[in-house]
Structure formats: C-alpha cells, structure tokens
Amino acid sequence: MTAPSSDTPAVEAIGLTKIYGSGNTEVVAMIDVSARIERGEVVALLGPSGAGKSTFLTAIGLINPPTTGRIAIGGEPVMDGSRALVDVRAFRRRHLGFVFQKANLIPFLNAAENVAIAMEINDVASRTARSRALELLEYLGVADRAGNLPEALSGGQQQRVAVARALANQPSLILADEPTAALDSHRGRQVMELFRKVAHEQGSAVIVVTHDHRALDVFDRTYEMEDGRLKSAPSKAQPPSAEPASS
C-alpha cells in the first residue's frame, strides 16, 4: 500500500448494503450507506441498538463484508461487494486498529507485552516492539503500569492499554465499538478524549460507535444511523455552550 496523499480520505464507503439470510428469513441490516472519513478526524456513529452501526463498523473493518458496495482505505480499494481485493488478514494487521467494549487483553501478558505482541505478529523484532510499546504506554499515560497484568489494572487503564495496542502498527484507521460502555462517565470521557488526541496528533482517523451523548463535544463530526441507513448527513459536533462569566 503506497502512502496516501494528504487529501486522500482515510476511508471511503460507497453504497454499502448488508443482507442476512434470504427469502422469508431475509434481514436487511444496512442499506445503501456511503461515508467519507478524513485522515486525522475523530467521528462518532450514533443510533439505537439494531440501527446498523456495528454492521457498518465491521464492514469497513473487513470483518463482516457487505453484500454490495465498495470500500477504499487510504485510497486503496479493499472490498467490492463481498469480494476482498486485498489479503484481508494482512491488511487488517498493518492498517487497522480495533478497540471494543471490553479491552480483551491477554490475561497472562503484562501491559507492555499486550501492546508489543501486536507488532511481533507483524514480524517486528521483539526489542523494537517492546520499545514502541513503552513509548505508547507513556503517550497514553499508563507507562507506570507497563509491568502489570490486566487483572491489576482498572477498567480505564485496561482501555488505555487497548488503545495503545490499536496504535501499535501505526494504523490509518481505528475502529472503536462502544469502548466506554463498561466505564463510568469520568473514565469514559477520558477514553473519548484519548481518541481525539490520537486522531489529531497521530493522523489516524478514528470512528467510535457510541450510545453516550455526554462526550459528543470531543468529536469532529457525528453520523447517525437508523434502520440500517445513515439518517442524515454528517454534522459538525458542537462543544457545549460556554457558561456566562460571573459578575
């Protein structure tokens, strides 16, 4: 994959439709969805349960291909309908990062090892992987927990390690599915702010599926899905109004 130009979107989806089953059992989970996410942009994807958010996320994450439509990541066509145009596993490892509701850390590896292993499976030397893992944990404020097993970390710390792991291979696109659902509002906002930091400073695009409307000011734009469709054009997320100065 050649380096994209600065005006090449991180991801472009055109006319994505996903149908499960057929005949009387047919379920249309996503209908003609198109979206363009720019590099360095952090985007929220909102909507009720069953609206198609996770279907969209797993489609562009090359986990659950669409029935029809096209997907390009970093300017490179990767899916045409359900037909992959790249080696999906290799492409995901090198260009995509994932964060889920649960951190899904490997329980017998410490924090640094959980991050390093994402690079080692891409044939990065162990010493190099370890060094970058420590840099990422420092960047995300959990370097002091590098030697701790997941069971010794709080939920928020585990998610920070999960974000570090997602960043390990310098992906162009990070996909997060309800990453703060198991966290309280304070820790949840901290994680959302991490995504903004990552997008703006690292240049990765970040798409976050969320039901939490309390931190929408963190995002550059929001999309909303309903009944498998993008309900409206993406809108610029607005920060909360400033409170009037006291007299």
N, C-alpha and C positions, 0 to 999 in steps of 0.2 A: 504494500500500500504506500503510494507516494505521499509526501507531505502535502496536505491541503493548503490552498491559498487562504489568505485571511478572510476573504468574502465567501468562502465555501461553508455552507451550514454544517454543523456537527451531525445532524440527522435530518433527512427529508423523507417523509412518508406520503405516498400518493395513492388515494383511493383504496385504503385497506378495508377489507371485509373479511370477517371470520364466521364461518358456519360450522356448527357441530351437528353430526347426525344427518339424516335425510328423511324425506317423506314426512310421515306424521310425527317423527321424533326430531325434526329439524329445529335447531335453535340458532338464531342469528345473534351472535354476541357483539359484533362490531360491524358498522355499516358505513362504507364509503368515507373513511376517516383520512384526512390529509392534514399534515402539520410540518412545520419547518422550525427547527430549533437551532439557534446560532451558537457558535463557539463562545465559551465564557458566560453563558446565560444559565440562570437557575430558574426553573419553571415548575409551577405547581399544577397538578392534574387533580381536579376536584370532581365530586359527583357521588351519588348514593351507592350503596352496595348493589352489585349487579349491573352497574351502568356501562361496564366495558373497560374500565380503567386498567385493571390488571391484564386484560386481554391485549390491550394496546401496548402496555409496557413489555409483556413477554414476547409480543410480535417483533417490536423493534430491538429487543434484546436477543433475538434469534433463538429463542427458547421454544416458542409456540408459533410457527409460521402462519401467516394469513392465508385465507383461501384464495383471495385475489388482491391485487395491488402491488406496489413496488416500494422498496426501501433502499435508500442510499445512506451510507455513514461515512462522513468525512469526504464526500464527493464520490465514493466508490459504490457502485450498485452491488447490493449484497443479497437481495431477495427479489424474485419476480413471481408473484403469487406464492405458492408453496415450494417453489424451486429455489434452492440455495445457489447463489452464484459464486460463493467462496467456500473454503473449508471452514465450516461454522465453528467447530471447537477451537481451532487455532485462532480464528478471527476474534472470538469472544475473549480468549485469554489475553490477547495482545491489545485489544482496542476498547473493551467494555469493562466497566466495573459495576458490581451489584451490591446493594445494601437492602436487607429485608427487615421485617418486623422484629424477628429475633436475630441476634448477632451471628448465630451459627458458627461460633468459634470452635476450633478443635480442642476438646477439653483437656487433653494431655500435653498440649503445647502451650508455652507461655505467650504473652502478648507479642513479643518481638518475633517469635517463631511463627505465630499465626500470620503475621504480615509477610515475613520472609518466604514462607512456603509458596505464596502466590507467584513469586518471582522465580523460585527454584524450579517449579514445574515448567517454566518457560526457558529453562537451561541457563539461568543467571547463576554465576558462581556463588557459592554459599557465603563467602566473605563479603562480596558485593551486596548480596541480598540482605545480609544482616546489617550492614552499614546503612543502606537505604531505609530499612525497616525502622532503625533507631531514629533516623532523620525525620521520618514521617510521624512517628510517635511523639517526637519533640514538637513538630509542627502543629500537631493536634492536641498538645497539652497533656499527654499521658506518658511521657518518657520515664517518669518515676515508677511506672507500673510495668515496665518492659519485661521484668523477670517474673511477673505474677501469672499464675494460671487463671483462666477465665472465672473459675469459681470464687476467686479472691477479688474480683472486680465488681463494681456496682454496675447497674444496667446502663447508665450513661457512659461509663468508662468502656464497657464492652462495645457499645455502638461506636465510640470513637476509634477503637481498635478495628472494628469492621470497616469504618470509613478509610482508615489507613490502608487496610488490605485492599479495598476497592481502588485506591490510588496507586498501588504498588507498581503497576506496569504502565503508568502514565497514560491512562485511557483518554480517548477523545470524548467519551460519553459515559456518564454514571447514571444508573437507574436505581431508584430507591422506592420500595413498595411498603407504605405505612411504617416507616422506620422509627416513628416516635410513639406508636400505639401503646407500647408497654411502659412508657416513661411518664413521669408527672410533668406538669406544664412547664416548670422551670428547666428540667433536663431536656424536655422535648424541644424547647426553644433553642437551647444551646446547640443541639444537634442540627436544627434547621439553619442556624447561623453558621455552623461549620460548612454546610453545603454552599452557602453564599460565598464564604471565604475561599473554598476550593474552586468554585466556578470562576470567580473574579481574579483570583491570584494565580491559579494553575492553568486557566484557559480551557478546562473541561466543561462541556455542557452537562447540566445536572437536571434530571426530571424526577420529581418527587410526587408519588401518589399519596394523597393525604385526605383525611376527614377533618383535620384540625384547622379551623379557620382563625385560630388565635395568633398565628405567626405569619399571616399572608404578606405582611409588610416586608418580610425577608426576601420575597421573590421578585424577580424582574417582570415576570408575566404569569398569568394564570390561564389555564384552559379548564373548561367544564364539560363533562360528558353526562349524557342522559340517554337511556335506552339504546346504547351502542353507538350513538352519534356524538360528535362534537356539537354541543348545544349552541354555542356562539363562537364568534371569532375570538382569538386570544386577546386579553386586555392587559394593559399595564397594571401591575399590582401597586396599590397606593399605600403609602405609610399612614399610620394613624395621624389624625389632626393634632397639631401641637396645642397643648393647653395654654390658655391665656396667661400671660405673666401676672403675678400677683402685684397689687398696687402697694 
